[in-house]
Amino acid sequence: MHRPMCELYVHFVWATWDRLPLIDSRIEPPIYAAIAAKCRALRCTPLAIGGAADHVHVLAQVASSVAVSTLVQEMKGSSSHLVTHQYGPEGSFRWQGSYAAFSVGERDVPRVRQYIEQQKRHHADATIWQEVELNPAEDG
């Protein structure tokens, strides 16, 4: 084998500062685009991005050369920078410092992708997966 083979799929979840409902229909598409662009810039593959007004889910195939913590910090940083500089005054949009990251087996990728892409419906119907949703009492 001449180059590393990496089949690492990670489901990331992170929230807005104080779980404020800051992600509206005006800024959601640019946030998701910034997250996907940063993911690709780090040679990772964004497979699904979705969320609600106060948090985001990302499913990505992570490159062998990128640490999971680096990828999530970069995705959060680029999307926050975009929002504060193009859509609101400095400091008006922030992510919480914490995040969750769950490894996903290759056979579970389609199911996780569907869950992420249907976040709004899952939250409206109360059909969320408790084990991957952030608990507001534990966020920090």
Steps between C-alpha positions, in 0.01 A plus 500: 500500500662827386269744675288487811148366473259666737136406540429719801147641519415742779166651603564841657250703702551848644275777627471875490610701802255447788287297256357823361288447185741695277484287185213629290409444135710801396832375641451123496607446134820708530590330830459157345694608190787632715509176700508291181767721340729478803450125516602465134794742548635258761462210253202357688165419341181655638225241461210676677441828679179586682369638822256719684499863612742429785731223377664331202571139403771408249587158363845494344751254370817613673833493316787308658706818523246696709429470870131486590547793740667710228221432252222601739688811619557610142139437394367691801750784456441560130121494532502732803737741324275509194187579700655768720669677209227476236171477687532676832712714723823357640431263786130455426539135399698239693516126528543337839851380567399138538394248238413132470659258255375148437669240283270349239546163333491499121176299490330760725597800285170506299288488818701775672498712183121475479464592867718808458329615181159476673593681821215751489242224458652291779490795740145593399378140536704429816670206324855605584774256593566592863842339496635743239309815583672744732355526848467872583577432866836347404606754236776734593 
